[in-house]
Amino acid sequence: MEQTFTLPSGLSKTERYAMFLNDYKVFVDSDDGSIATLANTSAALHEAFGFFWVGFYLVKDEEWLSLGPFQGSVACTRIRKGRGVCGTAWQKGISIVVPDVDTFPGHIACSSESRSEIVVPMYNSQGNIVGVLDIDSDKTNDFNEDDRIGLESIVEILMSVITL
């Protein structure tokens, strides 16, 4: 069954996330909860919102985030806990919105085209962070509270069907 996540233009971010979430819930409920779900989630977000880069970094040995499924240009493969936006979101256990990556201390520039970023931690059923959803934009100030709320909702749904 073919699934597309193209959203109509002219909607607010809140409306776009609401529409995406409706389709996404049905999509992941019919999936097998494997790593392929991460791959399809990154593709769906990339398709629906046109993000510059969308991907997952997964916790490895409680020391590193290791590159998982993604859509976009070549990326950093390992990020140490507490480093960059991803490592900081993992260490602090909170979502981080960065309006301008040049102003974030210790930002890791995997692509010089990345201008703003949002990172959302992924918690398993035991309450442990097992990875992060990382999204980059090639425009400054591209993410806001609507993105944080929408992406946290997507991650919550994702983590209800996948085991990491």
mmCIF file of the C-alpha atoms, coordinates in Angstrom:
data_MODEL
# 
_entry.id   MODEL 
# 
loop_
_atom_site.group_PDB 
_atom_site.id 
_atom_site.type_symbol 
_atom_site.label_atom_id 
_atom_site.label_alt_id 
_atom_site.label_comp_id 
_atom_site.label_asym_id 
_atom_site.label_entity_id 
_atom_site.label_seq_id 
_atom_site.pdbx_PDB_ins_code 
_atom_site.Cartn_x 
_atom_site.Cartn_y 
_atom_site.Cartn_z 
_atom_site.occupancy 
_atom_site.B_iso_or_equiv 
_atom_site.pdbx_formal_charge 
_atom_site.auth_seq_id 
_atom_site.auth_comp_id 
_atom_site.auth_asym_id 
_atom_site.auth_atom_id 
_atom_site.pdbx_PDB_model_num 
ATOM 1   C CA . MET A 1 1   ? 0.000  0.000  0.000  1.00 0.00 ? 1   MET A CA 1 
ATOM 2   C CA . GLU A 1 2   ? 1.429  3.358  -1.032 1.00 0.00 ? 2   GLU A CA 1 
ATOM 3   C CA . GLN A 1 3   ? 1.418  6.065  1.603  1.00 0.00 ? 3   GLN A CA 1 
ATOM 4   C CA . THR A 1 4   ? 2.188  9.709  0.901  1.00 0.00 ? 4   THR A CA 1 
ATOM 5   C CA . PHE A 1 5   ? 2.555  12.521 3.381  1.00 0.00 ? 5   PHE A CA 1 
ATOM 6   C CA . THR A 1 6   ? 2.128  15.507 1.084  1.00 0.00 ? 6   THR A CA 1 
ATOM 7   C CA . LEU A 1 7   ? 0.275  18.276 2.904  1.00 0.00 ? 7   LEU A CA 1 
ATOM 8   C CA . PRO A 1 8   ? -1.801 21.019 1.281  1.00 0.00 ? 8   PRO A CA 1 
ATOM 9   C CA . SER A 1 9   ? -0.251 24.474 1.170  1.00 0.00 ? 9   SER A CA 1 
ATOM 10  C CA . GLY A 1 10  ? -1.738 27.420 3.017  1.00 0.00 ? 10  GLY A CA 1 
ATOM 11  C CA . LEU A 1 11  ? -2.056 25.660 6.377  1.00 0.00 ? 11  LEU A CA 1 
ATOM 12  C CA . SER A 1 12  ? -0.555 26.937 9.615  1.00 0.00 ? 12  SER A CA 1 
ATOM 13  C CA . LYS A 1 13  ? 2.164  24.849 11.270 1.00 0.00 ? 13  LYS A CA 1 
ATOM 14  C CA . THR A 1 14  ? -0.341 23.713 13.881 1.00 0.00 ? 14  THR A CA 1 
ATOM 15  C CA . GLU A 1 15  ? -2.752 22.567 11.167 1.00 0.00 ? 15  GLU A CA 1 
ATOM 16  C CA . ARG A 1 16  ? 0.052  20.856 9.245  1.00 0.00 ? 16  ARG A CA 1 
ATOM 17  C CA . TYR A 1 17  ? 1.172  18.902 12.304 1.00 0.00 ? 17  TYR A CA 1 
ATOM 18  C CA . ALA A 1 18  ? -2.422 17.941 13.168 1.00 0.00 ? 18  ALA A CA 1 
ATOM 19  C CA . MET A 1 19  ? -3.010 16.626 9.657  1.00 0.00 ? 19  MET A CA 1 
ATOM 20  C CA . PHE A 1 20  ? 0.337  14.812 9.623  1.00 0.00 ? 20  PHE A CA 1 
ATOM 21  C CA . LEU A 1 21  ? -0.357 13.206 13.023 1.00 0.00 ? 21  LEU A CA 1 
ATOM 22  C CA . ASN A 1 22  ? -3.689 11.779 11.838 1.00 0.00 ? 22  ASN A CA 1 
ATOM 23  C CA . ASP A 1 23  ? -2.047 10.055 8.876  1.00 0.00 ? 23  ASP A CA 1 
ATOM 24  C CA . TYR A 1 24  ? 1.049  9.110  10.865 1.00 0.00 ? 24  TYR A CA 1 
ATOM 25  C CA . LYS A 1 25  ? -0.914 7.304  13.619 1.00 0.00 ? 25  LYS A CA 1 
ATOM 26  C CA . VAL A 1 26  ? -2.549 5.053  11.032 1.00 0.00 ? 26  VAL A CA 1 
ATOM 27  C CA . PHE A 1 27  ? 0.747  4.523  9.235  1.00 0.00 ? 27  PHE A CA 1 
ATOM 28  C CA . VAL A 1 28  ? 2.804  3.450  12.268 1.00 0.00 ? 28  VAL A CA 1 
ATOM 29  C CA . ASP A 1 29  ? -0.012 1.319  13.689 1.00 0.00 ? 29  ASP A CA 1 
ATOM 30  C CA . SER A 1 30  ? 0.209  -0.792 10.538 1.00 0.00 ? 30  SER A CA 1 
ATOM 31  C CA . ASP A 1 31  ? 4.024  -0.972 10.624 1.00 0.00 ? 31  ASP A CA 1 
ATOM 32  C CA . ASP A 1 32  ? 6.105  -3.716 12.222 1.00 0.00 ? 32  ASP A CA 1 
ATOM 33  C CA . GLY A 1 33  ? 7.870  -1.498 14.790 1.00 0.00 ? 33  GLY A CA 1 
ATOM 34  C CA . SER A 1 34  ? 11.316 -2.122 13.362 1.00 0.00 ? 34  SER A CA 1 
ATOM 35  C CA . ILE A 1 35  ? 14.173 0.176  12.436 1.00 0.00 ? 35  ILE A CA 1 
ATOM 36  C CA . ALA A 1 36  ? 12.375 0.565  9.108  1.00 0.00 ? 36  ALA A CA 1 
ATOM 37  C CA . THR A 1 37  ? 9.786  2.605  11.011 1.00 0.00 ? 37  THR A CA 1 
ATOM 38  C CA . LEU A 1 38  ? 12.513 5.146  11.792 1.00 0.00 ? 38  LEU A CA 1 
ATOM 39  C CA . ALA A 1 39  ? 13.505 5.232  8.128  1.00 0.00 ? 39  ALA A CA 1 
ATOM 40  C CA . ASN A 1 40  ? 9.930  5.753  6.991  1.00 0.00 ? 40  ASN A CA 1 
ATOM 41  C CA . THR A 1 41  ? 9.326  8.379  9.682  1.00 0.00 ? 41  THR A CA 1 
ATOM 42  C CA . SER A 1 42  ? 12.307 10.424 8.494  1.00 0.00 ? 42  SER A CA 1 
ATOM 43  C CA . ALA A 1 43  ? 11.095 10.098 4.891  1.00 0.00 ? 43  ALA A CA 1 
ATOM 44  C CA . ALA A 1 44  ? 7.526  11.082 5.844  1.00 0.00 ? 44  ALA A CA 1 
ATOM 45  C CA . LEU A 1 45  ? 8.685  14.173 7.754  1.00 0.00 ? 45  LEU A CA 1 
ATOM 46  C CA . HIS A 1 46  ? 11.019 15.142 4.921  1.00 0.00 ? 46  HIS A CA 1 
ATOM 47  C CA . GLU A 1 47  ? 8.211  14.745 2.378  1.00 0.00 ? 47  GLU A CA 1 
ATOM 48  C CA . ALA A 1 48  ? 5.474  16.453 4.395  1.00 0.00 ? 48  ALA A CA 1 
ATOM 49  C CA . PHE A 1 49  ? 7.396  19.449 5.712  1.00 0.00 ? 49  PHE A CA 1 
ATOM 50  C CA . GLY A 1 50  ? 10.254 19.827 3.231  1.00 0.00 ? 50  GLY A CA 1 
ATOM 51  C CA . PHE A 1 51  ? 12.851 19.900 5.995  1.00 0.00 ? 51  PHE A CA 1 
ATOM 52  C CA . PHE A 1 52  ? 16.467 20.245 4.849  1.00 0.00 ? 52  PHE A CA 1 
ATOM 53  C CA . TRP A 1 53  ? 17.630 17.257 6.946  1.00 0.00 ? 53  TRP A CA 1 
ATOM 54  C CA . VAL A 1 54  ? 15.640 14.791 9.074  1.00 0.00 ? 54  VAL A CA 1 
ATOM 55  C CA . GLY A 1 55  ? 17.089 11.858 10.934 1.00 0.00 ? 55  GLY A CA 1 
ATOM 56  C CA . PHE A 1 56  ? 17.641 9.841  14.027 1.00 0.00 ? 56  PHE A CA 1 
ATOM 57  C CA . TYR A 1 57  ? 20.666 9.374  16.224 1.00 0.00 ? 57  TYR A CA 1 
ATOM 58  C CA . LEU A 1 58  ? 20.546 6.328  18.494 1.00 0.00 ? 58  LEU A CA 1 
ATOM 59  C CA . VAL A 1 59  ? 22.247 5.908  21.864 1.00 0.00 ? 59  VAL A CA 1 
ATOM 60  C CA . LYS A 1 60  ? 25.238 3.588  21.749 1.00 0.00 ? 60  LYS A CA 1 
ATOM 61  C CA . ASP A 1 61  ? 26.955 2.411  24.960 1.00 0.00 ? 61  ASP A CA 1 
ATOM 62  C CA . GLU A 1 62  ? 25.550 5.413  26.907 1.00 0.00 ? 62  GLU A CA 1 
ATOM 63  C CA . GLU A 1 63  ? 28.457 7.409  25.467 1.00 0.00 ? 63  GLU A CA 1 
ATOM 64  C CA . TRP A 1 64  ? 27.646 8.122  21.828 1.00 0.00 ? 64  TRP A CA 1 
ATOM 65  C CA . LEU A 1 65  ? 24.780 8.915  19.555 1.00 0.00 ? 65  LEU A CA 1 
ATOM 66  C CA . SER A 1 66  ? 25.189 6.859  16.406 1.00 0.00 ? 66  SER A CA 1 
ATOM 67  C CA . LEU A 1 67  ? 23.644 7.907  13.089 1.00 0.00 ? 67  LEU A CA 1 
ATOM 68  C CA . GLY A 1 68  ? 20.429 6.073  12.278 1.00 0.00 ? 68  GLY A CA 1 
ATOM 69  C CA . PRO A 1 69  ? 17.985 6.375  9.386  1.00 0.00 ? 69  PRO A CA 1 
ATOM 70  C CA . PHE A 1 70  ? 17.805 9.834  7.802  1.00 0.00 ? 70  PHE A CA 1 
ATOM 71  C CA . GLN A 1 71  ? 16.834 11.892 4.757  1.00 0.00 ? 71  GLN A CA 1 
ATOM 72  C CA . GLY A 1 72  ? 19.156 14.598 3.466  1.00 0.00 ? 72  GLY A CA 1 
ATOM 73  C CA . SER A 1 73  ? 22.831 15.186 2.871  1.00 0.00 ? 73  SER A CA 1 
ATOM 74  C CA . VAL A 1 74  ? 25.655 13.124 4.373  1.00 0.00 ? 74  VAL A CA 1 
ATOM 75  C CA . ALA A 1 75  ? 25.738 13.466 8.163  1.00 0.00 ? 75  ALA A CA 1 
ATOM 76  C CA . CYS A 1 76  ? 27.994 13.088 11.178 1.00 0.00 ? 76  CYS A CA 1 
ATOM 77  C CA . THR A 1 77  ? 28.107 9.463  12.233 1.00 0.00 ? 77  THR A CA 1 
ATOM 78  C CA . ARG A 1 78  ? 28.854 9.786  15.966 1.00 0.00 ? 78  ARG A CA 1 
ATOM 79  C CA . ILE A 1 79  ? 28.096 12.483 18.499 1.00 0.00 ? 79  ILE A CA 1 
ATOM 80  C CA . ARG A 1 80  ? 29.359 12.363 22.068 1.00 0.00 ? 80  ARG A CA 1 
ATOM 81  C CA . LYS A 1 81  ? 26.930 12.918 24.947 1.00 0.00 ? 81  LYS A CA 1 
ATOM 82  C CA . GLY A 1 82  ? 26.743 16.632 25.792 1.00 0.00 ? 82  GLY A CA 1 
ATOM 83  C CA . ARG A 1 83  ? 28.223 17.771 22.444 1.00 0.00 ? 83  ARG A CA 1 
ATOM 84  C CA . GLY A 1 84  ? 26.366 19.787 19.859 1.00 0.00 ? 84  GLY A CA 1 
ATOM 85  C CA . VAL A 1 85  ? 22.612 20.208 19.839 1.00 0.00 ? 85  VAL A CA 1 
ATOM 86  C CA . CYS A 1 86  ? 21.897 16.455 19.682 1.00 0.00 ? 86  CYS A CA 1 
ATOM 87  C CA . GLY A 1 87  ? 24.293 15.515 22.475 1.00 0.00 ? 87  GLY A CA 1 
ATOM 88  C CA . THR A 1 88  ? 23.029 18.376 24.638 1.00 0.00 ? 88  THR A CA 1 
ATOM 89  C CA . ALA A 1 89  ? 19.365 17.401 24.144 1.00 0.00 ? 89  ALA A CA 1 
ATOM 90  C CA . TRP A 1 90  ? 20.316 13.836 25.109 1.00 0.00 ? 90  TRP A CA 1 
ATOM 91  C CA . GLN A 1 91  ? 22.278 14.937 28.181 1.00 0.00 ? 91  GLN A CA 1 
ATOM 92  C CA . LYS A 1 92  ? 19.590 17.374 29.410 1.00 0.00 ? 92  LYS A CA 1 
ATOM 93  C CA . GLY A 1 93  ? 16.641 15.184 28.395 1.00 0.00 ? 93  GLY A CA 1 
ATOM 94  C CA . ILE A 1 94  ? 14.779 18.060 26.766 1.00 0.00 ? 94  ILE A CA 1 
ATOM 95  C CA . SER A 1 95  ? 13.848 19.239 23.302 1.00 0.00 ? 95  SER A CA 1 
ATOM 96  C CA . ILE A 1 96  ? 16.050 22.045 22.046 1.00 0.00 ? 96  ILE A CA 1 
ATOM 97  C CA . VAL A 1 97  ? 15.115 24.627 19.413 1.00 0.00 ? 97  VAL A CA 1 
ATOM 98  C CA . VAL A 1 98  ? 18.061 26.546 17.949 1.00 0.00 ? 98  VAL A CA 1 
ATOM 99  C CA . PRO A 1 99  ? 17.021 29.555 15.830 1.00 0.00 ? 99  PRO A CA 1 
ATOM 100 C CA . ASP A 1 100 ? 20.579 30.148 14.542 1.00 0.00 ? 100 ASP A CA 1 
ATOM 101 C CA . VAL A 1 101 ? 23.102 27.320 14.800 1.00 0.00 ? 101 VAL A CA 1 
ATOM 102 C CA . ASP A 1 102 ? 25.998 29.796 14.657 1.00 0.00 ? 102 ASP A CA 1 
ATOM 103 C CA . THR A 1 103 ? 24.972 31.045 18.105 1.00 0.00 ? 103 THR A CA 1 
ATOM 104 C CA . PHE A 1 104 ? 24.821 27.595 19.758 1.00 0.00 ? 104 PHE A CA 1 
ATOM 105 C CA . PRO A 1 105 ? 28.031 26.939 21.722 1.00 0.00 ? 105 PRO A CA 1 
ATOM 106 C CA . GLY A 1 106 ? 29.720 23.788 20.418 1.00 0.00 ? 106 GLY A CA 1 
ATOM 107 C CA . HIS A 1 107 ? 27.368 23.336 17.457 1.00 0.00 ? 107 HIS A CA 1 
ATOM 108 C CA . ILE A 1 108 ? 28.548 20.452 15.266 1.00 0.00 ? 108 ILE A CA 1 
ATOM 109 C CA . ALA A 1 109 ? 28.313 21.524 11.638 1.00 0.00 ? 109 ALA A CA 1 
ATOM 110 C CA . CYS A 1 110 ? 27.650 18.350 9.684  1.00 0.00 ? 110 CYS A CA 1 
ATOM 111 C CA . SER A 1 111 ? 26.519 20.577 6.812  1.00 0.00 ? 111 SER A CA 1 
ATOM 112 C CA . SER A 1 112 ? 27.480 24.199 6.260  1.00 0.00 ? 112 SER A CA 1 
ATOM 113 C CA . GLU A 1 113 ? 23.989 24.719 4.800  1.00 0.00 ? 113 GLU A CA 1 
ATOM 114 C CA . SER A 1 114 ? 22.256 24.053 8.133  1.00 0.00 ? 114 SER A CA 1 
ATOM 115 C CA . ARG A 1 115 ? 21.052 27.346 9.670  1.00 0.00 ? 115 ARG A CA 1 
ATOM 116 C CA . SER A 1 116 ? 18.572 26.292 12.396 1.00 0.00 ? 116 SER A CA 1 
ATOM 117 C CA . GLU A 1 117 ? 17.861 23.039 14.219 1.00 0.00 ? 117 GLU A CA 1 
ATOM 118 C CA . ILE A 1 118 ? 15.432 21.238 16.502 1.00 0.00 ? 118 ILE A CA 1 
ATOM 119 C CA . VAL A 1 119 ? 16.221 18.071 18.457 1.00 0.00 ? 119 VAL A CA 1 
ATOM 120 C CA . VAL A 1 120 ? 13.683 15.936 20.348 1.00 0.00 ? 120 VAL A CA 1 
ATOM 121 C CA . PRO A 1 121 ? 14.758 13.155 22.757 1.00 0.00 ? 121 PRO A CA 1 
ATOM 122 C CA . MET A 1 122 ? 13.186 9.709  22.326 1.00 0.00 ? 122 MET A CA 1 
ATOM 123 C CA . TYR A 1 123 ? 12.200 7.963  25.570 1.00 0.00 ? 123 TYR A CA 1 
ATOM 124 C CA . ASN A 1 124 ? 11.543 4.216  25.763 1.00 0.00 ? 124 ASN A CA 1 
ATOM 125 C CA . SER A 1 125 ? 8.872  2.648  27.982 1.00 0.00 ? 125 SER A CA 1 
ATOM 126 C CA . GLN A 1 126 ? 11.354 2.481  30.889 1.00 0.00 ? 126 GLN A CA 1 
ATOM 127 C CA . GLY A 1 127 ? 11.903 6.246  30.721 1.00 0.00 ? 127 GLY A CA 1 
ATOM 128 C CA . ASN A 1 128 ? 15.398 6.053  29.232 1.00 0.00 ? 128 ASN A CA 1 
ATOM 129 C CA . ILE A 1 129 ? 16.512 8.164  26.291 1.00 0.00 ? 129 ILE A CA 1 
ATOM 130 C CA . VAL A 1 130 ? 17.334 5.784  23.447 1.00 0.00 ? 130 VAL A CA 1 
ATOM 131 C CA . GLY A 1 131 ? 17.896 8.346  20.711 1.00 0.00 ? 131 GLY A CA 1 
ATOM 132 C CA . VAL A 1 132 ? 16.962 11.731 19.331 1.00 0.00 ? 132 VAL A CA 1 
ATOM 133 C CA . LEU A 1 133 ? 15.048 13.047 16.351 1.00 0.00 ? 133 LEU A CA 1 
ATOM 134 C CA . ASP A 1 134 ? 17.201 15.723 14.707 1.00 0.00 ? 134 ASP A CA 1 
ATOM 135 C CA . ILE A 1 135 ? 15.831 18.159 12.123 1.00 0.00 ? 135 ILE A CA 1 
ATOM 136 C CA . ASP A 1 136 ? 17.806 20.888 10.372 1.00 0.00 ? 136 ASP A CA 1 
ATOM 137 C CA . SER A 1 137 ? 16.667 23.769 8.207  1.00 0.00 ? 137 SER A CA 1 
ATOM 138 C CA . ASP A 1 138 ? 18.644 25.757 5.674  1.00 0.00 ? 138 ASP A CA 1 
ATOM 139 C CA . LYS A 1 139 ? 16.875 28.910 6.976  1.00 0.00 ? 139 LYS A CA 1 
ATOM 140 C CA . THR A 1 140 ? 17.426 30.690 10.296 1.00 0.00 ? 140 THR A CA 1 
ATOM 141 C CA . ASN A 1 141 ? 14.501 30.929 12.736 1.00 0.00 ? 141 ASN A CA 1 
ATOM 142 C CA . ASP A 1 142 ? 12.645 28.124 10.967 1.00 0.00 ? 142 ASP A CA 1 
ATOM 143 C CA . PHE A 1 143 ? 11.485 26.264 14.100 1.00 0.00 ? 143 PHE A CA 1 
ATOM 144 C CA . ASN A 1 144 ? 9.238  27.400 16.917 1.00 0.00 ? 144 ASN A CA 1 
ATOM 145 C CA . GLU A 1 145 ? 7.005  26.132 19.721 1.00 0.00 ? 145 GLU A CA 1 
ATOM 146 C CA . ASP A 1 146 ? 4.545  24.657 17.194 1.00 0.00 ? 146 ASP A CA 1 
ATOM 147 C CA . ASP A 1 147 ? 7.362  22.498 15.804 1.00 0.00 ? 147 ASP A CA 1 
ATOM 148 C CA . ARG A 1 148 ? 8.456  21.414 19.276 1.00 0.00 ? 148 ARG A CA 1 
ATOM 149 C CA . ILE A 1 149 ? 4.932  20.382 20.268 1.00 0.00 ? 149 ILE A CA 1 
ATOM 150 C CA . GLY A 1 150 ? 4.228  18.686 16.926 1.00 0.00 ? 150 GLY A CA 1 
ATOM 151 C CA . LEU A 1 151 ? 7.518  16.793 16.813 1.00 0.00 ? 151 LEU A CA 1 
ATOM 152 C CA . GLU A 1 152 ? 7.265  15.704 20.448 1.00 0.00 ? 152 GLU A CA 1 
ATOM 153 C CA . SER A 1 153 ? 3.827  14.275 19.615 1.00 0.00 ? 153 SER A CA 1 
ATOM 154 C CA . ILE A 1 154 ? 5.257  12.421 16.617 1.00 0.00 ? 154 ILE A CA 1 
ATOM 155 C CA . VAL A 1 155 ? 8.090  10.987 18.727 1.00 0.00 ? 155 VAL A CA 1 
ATOM 156 C CA . GLU A 1 156 ? 5.615  9.903  21.412 1.00 0.00 ? 156 GLU A CA 1 
ATOM 157 C CA . ILE A 1 157 ? 3.559  7.998  18.833 1.00 0.00 ? 157 ILE A CA 1 
ATOM 158 C CA . LEU A 1 158 ? 6.700  6.534  17.282 1.00 0.00 ? 158 LEU A CA 1 
ATOM 159 C CA . MET A 1 159 ? 8.008  5.305  20.627 1.00 0.00 ? 159 MET A CA 1 
ATOM 160 C CA . SER A 1 160 ? 4.697  3.594  21.375 1.00 0.00 ? 160 SER A CA 1 
ATOM 161 C CA . VAL A 1 161 ? 5.234  1.212  18.440 1.00 0.00 ? 161 VAL A CA 1 
ATOM 162 C CA . ILE A 1 162 ? 9.000  0.764  18.197 1.00 0.00 ? 162 ILE A CA 1 
ATOM 163 C CA . THR A 1 163 ? 11.382 -0.953 20.567 1.00 0.00 ? 163 THR A CA 1 
ATOM 164 C CA . LEU A 1 164 ? 14.933 0.366  20.821 1.00 0.00 ? 164 LEU A CA 1 
# 
